[in-house]
């Protein structure tokens, strides 16, 4: 991947983008395809999945058999580099009292950010999700409707490649015919979970995930995405032809050397670079956005992590896409006479209304799945099925004690056992067995375990926010964030409902709960804030500049040429994983920015 050093940057660019993940990658792709000259600054090192992904190595070839460590919380082979909930030299402060009120901040210091690691579940927000306050009186409405984003959802799905099916379910939007790729067949355990879930009125359908199950239609998609732009069509056609379909080899979290799954490093950045309109400087830790006397952004200041030197780069517009909390940190540290509380923060709302996905999980063992014949069920590196939220009518009628819903991610099958134990066997039979008995146990029980994880909506609240700590700084002398966090009764009641539902599904399969069963204390069931790695908010968009940080296009009210294209402008965090919506919003914001540049407004 062509990169440049700090000494090779141009005197001025059209746009500077901070961050190379889903938002930054999508923004760079859209702008460069339209001829905009872009400089991208990435705080982490360069990373190329094509050469760095361990596609076929087993746990036996890794330290500690690939198990998790503080440096690698998802295991040795996880693609995340120099990151996780702790990042070397980059502390943060957790200020809320009590075990249940802590926030864990995930960072990935690498090219492509979290897109190298994520589960690739790609769900569209529905019409209800953009107007939640109008529906139940809580939180905020977005300053746009589903219809405003529908065409951008389609563009992103066609560009990155998403498998799935249309089911016509309430507030779970279908894609246009021909947009989604065919989903992989459910595994044996997933088939059983689907069948028995239906018996208790929980619908289970094909998951939507950003993984290619077939080669992309490179002859027709480029013209749909870039009409009247022959160069963009040619560049995209070549990029699509370089991607292969998944051949069910390994977990997608390792990265993908054949480009079958979506990563910014394999889908967004290569064609953007191919246009000749993109420069990328890695190891560039951005400290602040600079503004002129008129209050317009003029560029950014960053520290080159390779030698500790400070650099200034200039542009007509600045885009922050560093991830929600990192973007907030840059904004709050960007103080000047005009913006004493941080750039674009005249409302004092920067850092407020931070959100994460609500999470809880349950595991079980199902005798019906014992003694399955040997088979490879690795599949598409993640879930093939899931259960969308199905109780909208009951919820709006007031029959539930929580206001927002959740979806269920289900897992089961005879995938590669972790650490050679039979994937959960050591917890099931009291610590494991030995010799001949161990082999018999593995043959009997491997593939009979299942897991369910709920992913639900958090309602924004005033007690969940971040600010700049007055004392602590990182290793480059940049003040760090101090986090405050609180779950409301809506989220706590939601996880109680999750756990009971999961236990009911396991029971319907004739199984038994092994761990994570219904907890007496809901705070023991809910994952800490940040644990699901879906932090959004902190610079919410809105119609009223007195009550929001950006407009509907992600342009800050105070600084019209400063855009936010990551999760920071999110007004709510629906039960759908946020990445697809983030990319759709980023494409829409980028189109708006292109228009403003062409008009000379920026």
Beta strands, then each sheet from edge to edge (+ up, - down):
strand 1: 13-18
strand 2: 38-41
strand 3: 93-94
strand 4: 205-206
strand 5: 278-281
strand 6: 284-291
strand 7: 297-304
strand 8: 309-320
strand 9: 358-365
strand 10: 385-387
strand 11: 406-412
strand 12: 449-456
strand 13: 465-473
strand 14: 479-484
strand 15: 512-515
strand 16: 562-564
sheet 1: 5+ 2+ 1+ 8+ 7- 6+
sheet 2: 5+ 2+ 1+ 8+ 16+
sheet 3: 3+ 14+ 13-
sheet 4: 4+ 10- 11+ 12- 9+ 15-
end
